[in-house]
Each structure stands twice: as C-alpha cells, then as structure tokens.
C-alpha cells in the first residue's frame, strides 16, 4: 500500500473494535457511534464546525436517554399524588361522619322537645312556674351586654341554641341527659345559677351564657365550634 493511501486512512474506522466514542459536551457525557463521529470529523475538517455537529449529536442522544433523576422525580410526584388522594378521601369520610352525628343529634333534640318536663322531687321545693309570655330569645338578647358582648353576637347565639334545644326550657336528651335551653350536661349544673333551673328560662340562659364565655369567649366562638365538631 502506498504512503498516500496510508495517509488517507480514517483513524476512526481503521480499528473496527472502536464501535463507540465517549464525547463530553456541555458537561454531559454522551456515547456517540464511532462511524458518526468519524463522518463529522472528516467533513468538519474542511469547514471547522465538527464541535458544533458533535454538540447536535450529543443533544439528540441526551434527549433520547433522559436523566435518571427525571424518572425519580416523576415517581416521587406520583407518590405525592397518591398521598393527596388518600388525604382527600379521609377528609371526606370525616365530614360525612360529622354530618351523620349532627343529624342524629338534631333528631334526638326534636324528640326531646316533645318530652314532658320531669316531675319535681318530693323533697325539693316546688319550682316557680315559668313565664310563658316571656320570649327566651328576648331574655338572652337583654343579657348579652352584662357579659361584655354586643348585639352582633346574638345571631350566633340564636343559631347555636336553635340547633341544641330549639330554645325549649324543658328540652331533654334521653341518651346523654343534657337538659334545658343550653343543653347543660347534666342539667343539674344549672343549679349554680338558681334553684329554679328546671323551668326558668332566665336561669338557664344566665348559666348558658356563663358557660359559653368561660370556654369559647363569645356565642360566635361557640357556634364556630358547633359547626366544626357537632357539639359545643
């Protein structure tokens, strides 16, 4: 073979065992077929653009073989999505359970409203008769100021005790033993506000407002808790 033919041998194709070449482009290591690299090198010798063409090949190869970190990120997003679905389902189940409990409680309160007042104990002094001409809500509205609340709290109080007892002085829950307008549990707790707690709306309301202030700060605070939990 002449010296001219020896000079024209392509160094990339001379050794058939070199099937691939590793090229580092823009910080990414790319495996490029030796035949392609040889062609780009030979053609690039005339125009001086072989690095640019190798960059194009490297970009295509990198696109064809995504980084493993992208696959791991996709898997992580999938797991996060599954956890979010589980959380949403659990939240919906909790809300449905709370709604059922609230419905059962309202049914019990309606039944309790039809229950006659308990007979007074023979040993206890006769309780004074309730004054049916006085509206319990009017009594409550008149007491708000003495507890430091404005009239803006009255709407929350009406909603709260509408749900609890329907403002019935004799409302009694046969399951829990709660009694009266504020549904004190047990009802005898209201004796601290007066001995006529079983039949006097003012006594029951005074005790109920004190209970609300000590635990929730205001009727609207108690109503928010009732809406969230089904009780106050």
Secondary structure, DSSP 8 states (H G I E B T S, - for coil): --HHHHHHS-TTTSSTT--EEEEEETTEEEEEEHHHHHHHHHHHHHHS-HHHHHHHHHHHHHHHS--HHHHHHHHHHHHHHHHHHHHHHHHHHHHHHHHHHHHHHHHHHHHHHTS------TTS-------TTS-HHHHHHHHGGGGT--GGGHHHHHHHHHHHTTT-TT-B-TTT--BTTTTBSSGGGGGGG-TTTTT-HHHHHHHHHHHHHHHHSSHHHHHHHHHHHS--
